[in-house]
Amino acid sequence: MVLFKNKKKGREKMLTNNMKKYLILSTVSAVILPCASAASAEKTEDTAVAFEEIIVSASRRDVSLQDTALSVTAVTPADFAVGGLVSLRDIIEYTPGVIYSGGSSPILNTISMRGVSTTISAPTVGIYIDEVPIGSRSGFAAGSAQALDAMQANIERVEVIKGPQGTLYGSSSMGGVIRYITKDPSKNDMSGSAKVDLSTMKEGGITQLYSASLTAPIVEDKLGVNVSGYYKDADGFIDRDVSAATGAAEDVNGYESYGISAKVVANLSDDFSGSFLYLRTKTDFTGENIITLSGPPFVPAQGRYLSEEGASTQTGAFDLFSGNLKYNFSGMTLISSTSYETRSTSGVSDQVAAYGPLVALFAGVSPDVITSAPFVNSTGTDKFVQEVRLESQESTSFEWAFGGIYSKETTSNRQKLSGQPVDFVVLDINFPSELVEYAAFGNLTYYVTEKFDVTAGVRVGRVETSVETIDGPNLIVTSNPPVFHNATHDTYSLSARYRPTDDLSLYIRAANGYRPATAALPIAGFPPVVEADTLWSYEIGAKGKAQDGLISYDFSLWYLNWRNLQASVFFQGASSTANANSDVTAYGLEGSIVLRPLDGLEFISNFAYTNSTLDSDETYAFGALAGENMPGLPKWTASIRANYDFPLGQGMDGFVGGGLRYVGARDSGFEGGIGADGTQINPLILNLPQEDYVMADVRAGVVWDNVTLSLYAKNLFNTYTYISGTARPGVGGAFRATVSVAEPRSVGAMIKLDF
């Protein structure tokens, strides 16, 4: 859990008016529907385009996307990378019902799904690499703010699974799960690729990205390996204002990042196979994308790209070792997955703008005496996971899977805050914590008929947590011996699937999820335990294709009730966690339409509507009225992508494409007001109304034999908007409002060689 936050979350945007919310949808109607009508009328055997069947493993079995009784979006990173879209944020903003928050630094990524906003440091979306859960579920290691961006790893596809996944994926997957599926190596042929991507950014400098991969057999048909790596050097676009404690500087939010991965897959026999994966990423940066606002009404205090934050040096590193074994026998498959993960972040920054008044308060001096407030922070996670699963082979009558999982994560969260020139230490604290889970789970599918089946799942987990508080000054919080909390949680899922034709699949699903309870920080007036928060979700959906494969579609309606939600609480500029005294009700609609009217021409459109509000007045944790929106969740999001591949002759093909992504207006906090009992409710997270925005991306290029050349532009119209923001209480109840802004327009070129 972060006691002092020098990285800000939330969302804030500045654009035009509410008519933008219809831009994407009207574009879809204007472009796709006429194409569909024309193609339907004129389509011949030569122009009809069959859809390639997409296989996903969201249900922990390989099933076609159309027949998966879950709301799943499957994304191929290579389809985006050719247009310079290489970050997790780029993918998410083209995915319906998924919201990305963050942007102050390259290692901070927070993801929300299905109306379950992430307002504290414990995640609500699970992150997996293949079979392995990664990232901390503990708020004491900022687990929710460190969703791993692995888009530069050797990833074959990304599966975004929406809705609670407690039975298959465990705790902290209340909103859904993101799975990175790595590429298997070839066991027959050697191949590889090398790529260079260079771009220049308005208001900033040059971004360089170099990557390469190689796959090769070691033993023909038996053993193969692939290795990949990348290096990225990005100049920033935020300038440090002369008023900053460390003086003026340009492009302070630049960073360097590199990653390597290696995967070995062995077929030891016809029935026995195994794999090993190693993945490492490391990022270094010297400043953050943080703009201070004055107000309300809130406007940039120094300038649109000017920060008053002092200099900082930050590092983030992630290492994963994982092994999987699979053995087929007697009509069953035994699967074992073992993994060990380490993650660390560390940094030093001057936080005089945020915490100078706090230091002065405890030091007993005037605020103008404190000219520098060095803040040293680090978090660390060591996580071991062992899962064993026994499952039946595919059947047309009855399928089952049973298993157990053990995980143990130990985390640290160290923070030191002092003031200069008085050399006064306000805080020198560490929160060593531990989270251990034992769980057993089962999943049964019964095929009532060839076209109708039902699936039931259950998971019973025991979660044991502890946290210790060790502080030197004992001014804001006091040292405490370890506090322990143990609890047992049950999760369930029930779904039914009906396939009236080969081109249509209907499903209905009910499921629940939870975040584990945990011991709380020893702050006077707050309970010693943060209880688990839980939700039940209900969903109906339809997937299929029409017009002889011209159109494919995926629609879902969902509703959920979120109870006992864990929320941030504040004390003298510090933050902790408690349970709010209001539940949340959310509902929404998601849809995706893909149209391929001609060979090589494709339109992909998505939209989502989300309504997530408080059921009653919240008077304990953050202060809000019944009916107020949960922070960070726009009502509407939408996108459309168009791709056209065409022959140029003599072994050369061309391509053009582009996309529009729309994120609707949303709140970053609460307004408060007169409550149901007539009393005044004052919010502790002040609302920064964030306006909607549209961004455009375009690309064009050629493919000549084994060489691909692409020219692209991201944020084509140089939209200025806030991508995150918060206004939270500081010393004496004063609010400090900060935001992160979207990257300005980038223009670049990519060349890739396949061999």
N, C-alpha and C positions, 0 to 999 in steps of 0.2 A: 504494500500500500504506500502511495506517495504522500508524505506529510506535507511537503511543500512542492508545488508543481511549477517547474520552470519551462514546461512544454504545455501548450494550451490546446484544448480540444473544443469541438463544437462545430458550428457551421455558420457562415455569414456570407451573403452575396449582395451585390449592388448592380441592378440592371434596370429594366424599364417597367412594364406594368403587367397586370394579370393576363393580358391576352397572350403572353408567351406560352402559357400552359397548353394552349391549343396548337402551337406551331408544329410540333412533331406529329401530333395526331392528324392535323389537317394535311400535312405533307404525305403521311401514309395514305390517306384517303385519295389525295390528288394524284399520287404517283402509282401506288400499288393497285388500287381497285380498277382504274382504267386499263392498266396492263393486264390484269387478270381477266377482265372482260374480253379484251381484244385477243389475248392468247387463247382463251377458251373457245372463241368463235373461229379462230384461224389455225389452231394448232394441228399439225400433221404428224405423221410418224417420224419425220425428220427433225421436227422442232420440239417434240415432247421430251421433257427431261425427267428422268427417274431420280428419286431421292436415294442417296446412299444411306443405308441403315447405320445409325449411330449406336454403338454399344457403350453402356456405362456400367459402373460397378457401385453405384450409390447405395444399393440394397445389400452390399457385400457379396453379390453374385453378379456375373456378367449377364446383363439383360438389355434388350433393345430399349432405347430411350422412350419410344412410344408406349412400351408395355410396362414401364416402371411406374408403380402406384405411388409416386412421389413427385413433387414439383422440382425438377432438375433442369439446370441450364449447363450444357457442355460447351466449353470454349477451347479452341485450339490457339495457343499463343502465337504460333507462326503466322496465322491469318492477320493478327494485329501488328506484329513486329515489322512487317513490310511497310507499314505506314508510320513507323516511329513510335507506335503505342506499345511501350515495353514495361509499363508499371502495373501494379495491382489496381491502382485507382482507375487507370484507363479501361481495364477489363470490367470493373464493377460498374462504372457509369454507363456501360452498354448492357447491363444485366438488370432485368426488372426486379423490383422488390428488395434490392440490396443497396445499402447506403454506406458510403465510405466517409469517415471523419478523420481528421488529422492533417498533416501537411507542414507542421512546423519544422520537422526534420525528416530525413529519408528513412529513419528506422522506426518512426511512429506511425502505425496504421491501425485504425479502429474500425471495425465492421459491425453493422447492425442489419438485421433482417426481420421482416414480417412484424413490424410495429414494436419490437423489443429493443428499445434504445439502450445504448451502453453509457450510463451516466456515472459509473464507478470504475475501479481498476480491475474488477473481476470480469472475465469475458462472458458473453452470451452466445458467441459463435465459435464452434470448434474448428480447429485447423488440423488437417491431416496431410502427411506425405505418404502415399500408398496406404499401408495398413497402420501407420504410426501416428498417434496423437502427439502433437508438438505444442510447445508454449505452456506457460504456467496458467493454472486455473485459480491461482491465488491473487488476491488484490494487493498483497504485500510485495509483489514483484512486478507490478504494473502489467499484469497479464493481458488485459483488454486493449492496452495501447500498443502492444508489440505483435500484432498479427504479421506473421512472416511474409514478406514479399519475395517469393521464390520464382518469379516469372523469368529470371535470367538463368535459372538452372535448366537441366536437360529435361524439360517437361513436355510430355506428349499432349496432355489436355488438362484442363481444370474443370472439376465438377462442382457446381454451386447447388447445394441441396437445401431447400427452404422448408421451414417448419421444424418443430422440435424433433430431435433425433436421439432421445435419451436411451431407448432400448438398444440401438445399434452402436451408438457412439458415446454414451455416458453423459456425465454431468457437464454443465457449461456449454451445452449445445441447444439451448432453449429456442434460439432464433433459427438455427440451422448449422450447416457444416460446409466448409470449403475443403476440397480434396485436390491436392496436386498429384497427378499420376505421372510417374517418371517413365521415360522410354526404356524399353528392354533392349539389350544389345543384340546384334546379329550373331548367330552362331554358324553362319555360312559365308558371308561376304564382308569384305572390308569396305567402309565408306566413311565419309566425313564431310565437314563443311567449315568454312571460315567466313567471318562477316565483319565489316567495318561500317559503323554508323556515325556520321558526323553531322552536327546541327549547330545553328546559331540562334540565340534567343534575343528578342527585343528586350531592352532594359538590362541585358546580361551579357554573357560571353558564350564561349564554345563548349559544347558537350561532346565528348568522345566516348564511343562504346566499341570495344573489340571483343569478339567471342569466337570460339572454335569448338568443335566436337569431333570425336573419332570413335567408331565402333568397329570391332574386329572379332573374328573367331579365334579362340585359343585351341580348342579341340573341336574339330568339325562335327556339327550337329549336337555337341555335348556341352560346350563351355564357350561363353562369349563375354566380352567386356566393352563398356563404353566409358569414355572420359570426356569431360567438357570443362570449359572455364570461360570466364569473362573478366574484363577490367573496364571500369567506367570512371571518367573524370568529368565532372559537371561543374562549370562555373555557375555562380549564383546570380541572382537578380535583385536581391535586397541590399540596400546601402545602409550603413550605420550613420546615424545623424551625428552632427558635431556635439549635440547635447548628451550623447551617451557617455557613460563613465570612462570608457576606454578610447574616446575620440572617434573621429569620422573614419570610415573605410568603405570600399566599394565591393559589391558582390559577395557579401559575407556568408551567405547560405550555400556556398558551393560545397562539394563533397567528393571524396574518392571512395570507390567500392570495388571489391573483387570477390569472386566466388569460384569454387571448384567442386566438381562432383565426379564420382566414379561408381559404376554399378557392374557387378558380376552376376551372371545368371548361369546356373549349371543344371543340366538334366542328367542326374546321376544314374537313373534308370528310367524305364517307361513309366514307373509309378512314383518315383521319388525325385523331387527337384528342390532347388534352393537358390536364394539370391542374397547378395550383400550390397548395401548402399552406404556410401560416405558422402556427406554434403557439408561444405563450409562456406560461410559468407562473412565478410568483414567490411565495415563502413567507418570512415573517419570524416568528421566535418568540424568546421570552426565557427559556425554561426547558425542562427535559426531564422526561419521565416515567421517573424513575429512583429506585428505592427500595433502600436498602442493607439487606442481611440480616445477622444475626448467627447464629453457629452453626458447624458443624452440631450438632444439627438446626437447619435454617435457618428463621428467623422474621424478620419485619420488625423492624429495630433501633429505629426511632423510632415507627412506626405504620403502619397499612395504606395511608394516602395521604400519608405524611410523608416528605420527602426531606431528606438532609443535603447535597445537591449545592449548590455556590455558584451565584450568579447567572450567567447567560450571555446572550449576544446572538448569534443565528444567522440566516443568510440563505441561501436556496437559489434558484437561477434556472436556467431551461431555455429555450432558443430553438431552433427547428427551421425551416429553409427547405428545401423539397423540391419538385422538379418531375418530372413523368412525361410521356413521349411514347409514343404507340402508333400504329403504322402497319401496316395490313393490305395485303398484296400477294401475288399468286400462291399463294394457299392457305397463307400463312404470316403471322405477326404479329411485328413487331419492337418490342420494349419497351425503353425507356431510362429509368432512374431515377437522378436526381442529388440529393444532399442535403448539407446542411452543418448541423452541430449544435454548439451551445456549451452547456456546463453548468458551473455554478460553485457552490460552497458556501463559506461563510466564517463564522467565529464567534470569540467571545472568551468564555471561561468560567473560573471559579475551580475548579481541580481539586485543591485542597489535601487533600480527603478521599481521593482516589485516589493522588496523586503527591507529597503533602507529604513522606512518609518518603524518597522517592527524592531529592528536592531536598536534604533534610537530609543524606543519605548523602554526596552529592558535595560539598556545601558544608562538610562537616565540623562540623556543628552538631547540637544535640539536636533531635529531631523537633518538640518543642513550641515551638521558636523560630520555625518556619515557620508563619505565620498566614494566608498567602495564596499560592496557586500559580497565577498567571494563565497560561492556556493559549490560545494563538492558533493557529487551524488554518484552512486553506483548501485546497480541491481544485479543479482546473479541467480541463475536457476540451474540446478542439476536434477535431471529427471530420468528415471528408469521405468520402463514399461515392459511387462511380459503378458502376452495374451495367447491363449490356446483355444482353438475352435474346432469342433467336429461337426461336419455338415454332410448331409446326404447329397448324392449326385442328382442331377436334373431329372425330374420325373413329370409325368402328366397326371399324377394322382395325388402325391403327397411329398412335400419337401420339408426339411427341418434343419436347424442349426442350433447347437448348444455350445456354450463356452464359458470361460472364466478369464478374468483380467486382474492383474496386480500392478499398481503404479505407486511410485514414491517420488515426490519432488521436495527438495530442500531449497529454500530461497533466502536471499539476503537483500536488505534494502538499507544502504548506508547514506546518511545525509549530514553534512556539516555546514553551518551558516555562521559567518562571523562578520564583524564590522570593522572597517578601517577609516581613519588612522588610530582609533582607540583600541584596536586589537581585542575586541570584546566578542566572545563566543556565545551565541544564543542557543545553538543546537549542535550536538555531536552525537548522533543517534544511530542505532542499528535495530532492525526488526528481523532477526532470524526466525524463520517459520518453516513448518513442515506440513505436507498434505499427503496422506496415505489413503489409497482406496483399494478395497477388495470387492469384486463384483462377479456375479454369475448371471448369465443371460440365456435366453432361448427365443427361437423364432420358428413358427410353424405356418406352412402354407398348405391349404387343402383345396384341390381342384374339384369343385362341386360338379362342374361340367367342363367341357373343353373350352367354353367361352367365359365361365364364371368361376372365380376363386376368392378365397378369403385368407388373410394373413393376420396372425396374432403374435405379439411379442411382449416379453417381460424382462425386466432387469432389476435385480436386487443388489444394492451396493452399500457397503459400509465405508464411511468417510471419517477419517481421524485427522484433526487439525490441531496445530499448536502454534503459538507465537510468543516471543519474548521481547521485551523492551529494554534496551540498554542505552542510557543517555548520560553524558558527562555533566553538563550544566544543571539538568533537572529543573529547567525554568518553565518550558512550555508543557512538557510531559515529564513524568517521573519514571525512573527505571522500575521494571516489574519482572518478577520471575516468570518462567513459562506458564502460559494459560492453555489448558487443553479443552477441546470440545469434540465429542464423538456423536455420530448420528447415522441412522440407517434410512435409506431412501429407496422407494419403489418407483419404477417408471413402466408405462404400458403403452402399447400401440395396437390399433385394430384397423385394418383396411380391407376393402372389398373392391375387386376389379372385374369389370364386365367388358368383353370385346365382341360387340354384335357383328362386326365385320373385320376384315383384315386391315381396314383403313381407319378404324376408330377404336379407341380405348377410353373407357369411363372409369373413374375411381372415386371412392369416398374414404376418408381417413380421419381417425381421432387418435391423438397422442398427447403425452405430457412430458415435461422436462423440468429441470431445476438447476440452480446454482448452489454449491455446498454452503452450509453454515460455517462460520469461522469465529474465532476469538477476535475481539475488537481492541482498539488502542485504549490504553488506560487514561481516558480524558474524563474529568469530573462531569457528572450529569448525563453520561451516555452509558447504555447497558454494556456489560462485559462480553456479550455474545451477539453477533449478527446472525440471525436465523436464516435458514435457507429460503429463497424465494422460488415459487413454483408457478407453472401455468399449464392449462389444458388448451389444446388447439383442435379445431374441427375444419375440415377441408373437403371440397369436392372439385373434381377436375375432369377435363376432356382433352385428349390428344389425338391427333390423326392427320390425315392428308385427304385432299379432295381434287377434283378435276383431273383424274388420272395422274396424280402426282405433281400437278402444277403448283399446288399450295400445300404447305404443312402448317399446323397450328397447335397451340398449347395454351389452354385457359384454365384458371383456377380461381375459386372463391374461398376465402378463409375467415375464420373468426377465432379469437382467443381471449381468455381471461387470465390475467397475470396478478398473482396474489403475493402480498408480503414483500414487495419489491425492495431490494437492497439499494440504498441511495446515499449520496454524499451528505455529510453534515460538516459544519464549520465552527472553528473556535479560534479567535484572534489570528486570523489569516492561515491557520492550519486546517487540514481536512481529515476527516475520518469517515467511517461508514456505519450506517444504522438501517433499520427497517422503517420504511415510510408507513404512515397509518392510512393510506389510501390504496386501493387496488387499481388496476388499469384494465380497460376493455379496448380491444383493437379488432378491426376487421378490414378487409381489403379485397382487391381484384387484381390479378396479373394476367397478362396475355402476351403471346408471341406469335407472329405470322411471318412465314418465310415463303417467298415467291420466286420461282425460277421460270420465267415465261419463255426464255430462249436459251439455247446452249451457251454457257459462259456468262449469262446475266443472272444476278441474284440480288434480291432485296430482303433484308432482315429487319423487322420492326418489333419493338418491345414497348410495353407500357405497364405501369403499376399504379394503383391507387391504394393509399394507406391512411387509415384514421385510427389514431392511438391516443386516448385521452384518460384523464383521471376520473375515477368513479365518484369521488367525494372530495371534500376539502382536505388538503394535506397541511397539517399544522405542526408536525414534529420535526421532520428532516429538512425539507427544502422550502416549504411554504408556497402553497398554490391553491387555486380555486378548483372546485369540481368542473370538469369539462375542458380544462386547459390541456393543450397538446403536450405530449412527451417531447423532450428536446431532440433536435437533430433529425427529425423525421418529416420530410416533405410529403404533402398530400399526393402529389403527382410526380412521377418520373417517367421518362420516355426516351426512346432513341430510334434512329433508323440508320442502317448501313446499306450502301449499294456497292456492288462489285461487278465489273465487266471484264472478262478475259476474251481476247480476240486474236486471230492469227495475223501476222505481218508478212509471212512468207520466208522461204529459205531458212527454216529452222528457228525462226524468231517469232515470239508471241508478245503481244502487248497487254497491258492491263491499266484500268483506271478505277478509282473508287473514292469513297468518302463517307462521311457520317455526320449526323447531328445528334448531340446528347443534351437532354433537357433535365434539369433538376429544379423542382418547384420550390416555392417559398416555404420557409420553416422557421421554427423558434429555436433559440439556443438556451432559453431558460423560461422563467415564469413571470407573469404580470402581477399576480396577487390581487387584493381588493377586499371587498366586504364579503365575509363568509356567510354560510347558511345561518349561523347563530347570531349574525349582526356584528361580529367583531372584525377588526382589521387584520388581514393576513398579509404579512410582508415577506416577499420572496428572498431566499438566501442565494439563489442563482438568478441573477437579473437577466431579463430577456433582451437579447439583441435580435430584433427582427431581421431575418436574412431573406433577401429578395431572390426570386427565381433567376435562372440564367440558362443560356443556350451556348454551346460551343460547337464549332465546326472543325472537322479534320478532313484533309484531302490527300490523295496520293496518285501517282502515275508512274509507269515504268515499263521495262521490257525484260523478257526472259530469253536468253540466247544460249542454246545448248545448256550448259551447266552453270551459267552466270546469270544472276538476277541483279538488275539495277533499278532502284526506286528513288523518286523524288517525292517529298512530302511536306506538308505544313500542318502543325497542330495549333489549335486555338487560332484558326485562320483569321478571324476578325479582331484578334487581340482583345478579347473580352476581359474587362477588369471586374473581378468579383471576389468575395470572401469564400474560402473553402472550409474554414473552421473559425470558431470564435467563442469566447466566453466572457462573462462579466461576473466576477466572484468577489466575495467580501475580503477586504484586507484589514488592516489595523483600524480599530475604532469603528468598524462597520462600513468604511468607505469601499466603493467598488472600483476595481481596476479592470478595464475592458481591453482585451487584446484579440487580434484576429490573425489568421494566415491568409495569404492571397494566392489566387491561381497563377500558375506560370504564364508569363506573356507568350505571345506568338513565337513559335519555333519553326524554322525552315531548315530542312536537312536532306541528306542523301544517304542511301544505304546501298552497299554492294556486297553480294554474297556469292561465294564460290562453292559449289557442291562437287565432290570428287569421289 
